[in-house]
Structures are given as C-alpha cells and as structure tokens.
C-alpha cells in the first residue's frame, strides 16, 4: 500500500497502531474473520477511542431531494434509517454530558424533514453547541423563524449547507433546478441571523481543489458572506451497500503510514453516531458506516468505547488516504 496522500512518509514506527495510553478496556467487536482479517489473511488496521468529544445523530434518510450521488441513498419517504425522536435523543445526550462530549451534530437525509427536529435542537442547545448538515432548501426555509429564535439558546448553533460546485448548473444537475440559488440565499440568511456557516462540496479525483474553492468567493460576496467561509470537501463515497475497489487497510499500513496524532484524527477515535433502524436506536462507529451492521458498537456510548474499530469499510480508506472527516473545522 502506498502512503496516504494527506500524510508525509512516516519514520520507522516504534509503537503499535493504538494510542499510547490504553485507559479503556478493549474488546473485539467480533471474531468473524471478515471483521478481523483482510481477504489475504492480514489483520485489519484499527482505531481505539480514548474519549468522545463529538456525538452525531442521524435524523433519518427521508429527504426532500433525491440526489443520485447521495452516500446515504436519501430520498423522499426513504426509511432505511428511521426518523429519530426527542425521546430517542435524550438518553444519549445525558450520557454524552457524563462523558465530556463537547459538541453535538445532526445529519440526514434532510434534518428539517424530521417532524421532531426543531424540538430536538431546542433541547440539545440547552446542553451543548450543535452543528446541522442541511441542503438549505424548502424544509429549512419553512422553519426559518423558529430557527432564528434558537439564537437565544445557551449554546451556539451552526450550519453546514451542501453547495456541490460554484457552477450553479453543476449543482442543480443533481439537486434540482433552482436549488443552488436557494442554498446560497439560505447561507446568507443564516449568516445575517448570526449563525456560523460553512459549506460542503463534492471533490472529484485529480481536481484543482484550490481553483474550485476560489470559485465560491464571488458567490459568498453576493450572498453577504465573508470570503473565508469554511469549505468541507468529500470524495464520492458511493451509495449505501457499495463495494468499492480500494486497498485494504492493515495493521502494518497503520504502523507504517500514520502516527499516533494522525490516528487520533480519525472520526472513530473521538466521535460516534446514533442511528435508528427497525425501531432500535444504536451507536455506530462514525457518520459514514451506517450501511454495515458490523459497525454497530452497542446500545450505549460507554459500551462503544470498549470496542476496537477495525477499518473494514471502503469509506474507511477515504479517512486513511485523504484525511476525510465529517467534523470539518474544529
């Protein structure tokens, strides 16, 4: 395996691929060879969490849009992941506070399609800062007065709006005519109301990322935004259940090409996501692996911390090779 693109070649390793202080008892999720071993019999690389600083909630795969590239497969009426309710959320926020979690985040689908989402946000902002990932279209705009009222809550609310490309036609090709304009207007409205904003965009192989990022600057000015709005870039993660042809990550890869500091920045080192399927609310390793039941780490955050996360999913390679992270600026 070649070195990841985001990392300089590492010196000869002197430690195992785990944090230096092993303060939490560890166990393997499973003795299934497919979980532990690559197809050629090598032990898969893994991450061990020392503590959680971030907790995500999946609000459900129901969405007002049906983008073909959506890695969640979200679309109107979709129930692959069910809508989470305030009663579902409360026990995990209580546990998160006990564990010292510093931020809550919400993704979908489109969170504002979830009928309980405003009351979930209202409750959550009494306890911790919150980040919401949204497409910035009609579901949010319909609730904008209620959203603006959340500025009075004790903790900060920020938004990341999907704007796939600075070319409106390329954005609307997948998200629908007029949605680029609406998303940019929404960004301006949220910023004017005093919320922190960022954008998420798709990243194509071999693109000139700096040039594309610069293409947003005139759009930011037109929307009344500062020129340095953070841009979080993601590769194509493929639809749920896809099997991508990427290299397998082994323990040797992790020892050779990553440092302890780099491993600490993998999302599964400091983050978890709450997912509701078939009426059961479970803790998953990160925001990108809800299509693989192997990454279900239990029913509580504490239980999930005891599990060694093997990097089995093809999306794990994006974290390893490109430093991908849904967390964004921190």
N, C-alpha and C positions, 0 to 999 in steps of 0.2 A: 504494500500500500504506500502511495506517495504521501508527502506531508500535506496537512490541511492548508488551504490557501490563506487562511487568516493567521497562521502561526509561523514564526521563524523556526528553522530546524532546531530541535531541542538537543541539549547536550546529553551525553550518556546518562540514563536515569540511575538514580541511587535509591529511589523509593518505589514502593508498589503503587499501582494506579488507584489510590484512595487518599482521602485527607489524612494529614499527619496524626491528628488526634482522633482516635476511634472511641468517641464518648457515648455512642448509642449502640446497644446490642444489634448485630446484623443477622439476617437470615436470607436464604434464597427464596424467591417467590415460588419456585417450583423446581422439581428435579427432572422436568421434561427436557430431554436433550435439545430440543429446538429452542428452548429458552436459554439454556446454558452454553450451547455449542454452536459454532458456525457449521455449515454443511460439510466442511472438510475436517471437522473434529477439533478445532481450536476453541478455547474458552473465549466467549464474547467479552468485549470491554464492558465496564460497568461504572456506575456513579453511586456514591454513598452520601446521603444527606447528613450534614451536621445539625442544621436548624432550618426552619422555614422562615422566609422573610416576605413571601408573597403567596396569596391564595386566589385562584381563579374559580369562577363559577360559569358553567356552560348554561346559558339561558334557554337552550333548545335549538334544534335545527330548522324550525319554522322560520321562514323569511319572506319578505315581500318581493324579493328578486330571485331569479334562478340562473345564476352565473355558471356557465359551463366549466370554468376552471376552479370552482369552489372546492377547497380541500375538505370541507365538511359535507359536501353534497346537499347544501341547504337549498330549499325552495318553498314556495307557498304550500302550507299544510303538511310539511315533512315532519315525521315523528321518530326518526332514527334515534335522536336524543330528545327526550321529553322536556316540556317546559318546567322549569324549577319554580317552586313557590317560596313565599317568605317562611313558612313553617319548615321547609326543607333547608333553608339557608341558616336559620338562627343557631342550631347546634354547632355548626361548623365555624361560625363567627365567634361563638363563645370559646370554642377550643382554640381558634386562631389567636385570640387575645391572650389566652393562657400560655401559648407557645411563643409569644412575642412577634407574631406576624406584623409587618409594617404597612402593607398595602393590600387592598382587595381589587380584583379586576373581573370584568364581565365580558363575555364574548358570546357569539351565536353561530349560526343563524343571525337574525337581527334582534338584538335585545329588546327593542321597543315594540316588537310584535308580541312579546310575552305580556299578558294582561296583568301580571303581578309585579312587573319590573319596577315601576315607579315606587311602589311601597317597599320593595327590596332595597332600592337605592336610598330611600328616605331612612330606613332602619340602619343600613350599612354606614351611612355618613355620620351617624351618631357615634360611631366607634373608630373608623379608620378612613384614611384617604382612599378614593376609588378612581379607577380608570375604566372607561367604557369604550369598547370597539364597536363601531356602527358604520352603516353605509351612508348615513347622513341624509336620508331621503324622507319620504312622506311619514313613516311611523314616528320618527323623531320630531319632525316639524309640527305634527298634530299635537304633540305634548310639550312644545317649547315653553309655554307659560309656566307649566308645572315644573319643568326642568330648571328654568331660571330661578324659581322660588327656592331651589335647593342650594343656592348661593348662601343662604342664611344658616346652613347646617354647620356643625362644629369643624368638619374636616373638608379638605379640598376635593373637588370633583373635576376630573379631566377627561378629554375625549380624543380618541384616535379615529379619524374618518378615512375610509377607503377611497383613494383617488389613484386609480391604477396607472395613469400616464398623464403627462401635461398636455397631450394632444386630446381634445375632447372627443374626437371621433373614435380613437382607440379605446377610451374609457367606455363610451356609450355602446360600442360594438358588442360588449358582453353584458353591460348593466342596464341597457335600455336608453332610448332617445331622451335627452333632457336631464338625465341623472347626473352627468358631470356638472352642469350648471347648478343644479340643486345642491350637490355635495359641497361645491365651493361656496355658495351662498350660506349654507349651514355653518361651515367653518367660520365665516365672517361673523355670523350672528352669535355663535358661541363665544368667540373671542371678544366681541363687543360686550357681551353679558358678563365678562370677567373670568371665563373658564380657560384653563390651559388647553391647548390643542396641538395635535400632531397629525400626520397623515401616514397611511400605509400604502405601499405600492408593490406591484409585481416586479420581479427582477429577472430579466432574460439572460440566458447564457451568453457570455462574451460581449455584453452590452458596455457602452461607455457610461458607467453609472454617474460619474460626476457631471457629464454633459446633460443627462436626463434630469438629474436633480436641479441643475441650474435652470432648466426649462420651467420649473414651478415658480421661480422668483417673480416674474411679471404677474402671474396668477395670484400670488399672495398679495402683491400690491393692490391689484384690482379689488380683492376681497377685503381690504383693510387689515391685512395680517402683517406681522413683522416678517422680514426676509429670512429669518433663521428658524422658521417653523421646523421642528424635527421631522425627518423623513425616515420611516422604518421600512426596510426593504426585505421582501421574501422571495425565495425561488418558487418554482412551480412544485407544490407538494403532491400533486396528482389527487384524484378523487379518493374517497374512502374505500378501503379494501384493495387498493392497487398494490402490485408487486413491482417495485422499481429495480432496475438493474444497476445497483450501486455496490461498491465494495463493502464487505462485512467488516465491522469494527471489532478487533480482537483486543485482548488484554495487552498483547505486545504493541499494538498500534497506540494504545493509550499511554503506555510507558514510554514509547519512543518519541511520539509526536506531540504530546501535551504535557504541560506542567501542572502541578497541584493548583496553581492560581487559575489556569485556563479551565481545568475541570470544575472548579468552583463556580464558573460562569455558565455551565450547562444548566438549563432551566430545571431539570430534575434534581439538581443539587440544592436548590433553595425554594422551589415552587411546587405546588400541587394544583390539580383541577377537580372540581366537584361536578359529577356527571350523573344524570338521572336516566336510567334505562329500565324498561319493563317495571316501572313503579319502584325501583330500588335506587337509592342515592349512594353513590360510591366515590372513592378517592382514586383518581388516576394520576399517573406519574407526571404528565405535563399536558399542555394545551394541544399538542399535535398527535397524540396517540390514542384518541378515544375510539378508533375503529379496530383496536386489537385488545381483546379481553385479557391478554397476558399482562397488560399494564394497569389493570385494576389492582390496586395495592391495599384494599381493605375498606372498612366502613368508618374509620376514624383517621384523623391526621397523625396521631401518635403511632397508630399501627403502621401507617405508610412509611414513617421514618425508619422503621426497623428493617425495611426491605431494601436489599441491594437491587438497583435498577440496571438490568442488563440492556445494552444498546442494540436491541434486536430489530426495531422497526426501521424501514428505509428512511423515514424522516429524521431519525437519529443521525444519519450521515450528514444532513444539512447542518446540524449543530456542530458536528465534528469537523467538517470540511470548510464551512463558511462562517461559523460563529453565529448562525441564525438564532434569534430569540424573539419571542412574542412580547417580552418585557419591555423592550425598547429602552429609551433613555431612562436612567435611574439616578 
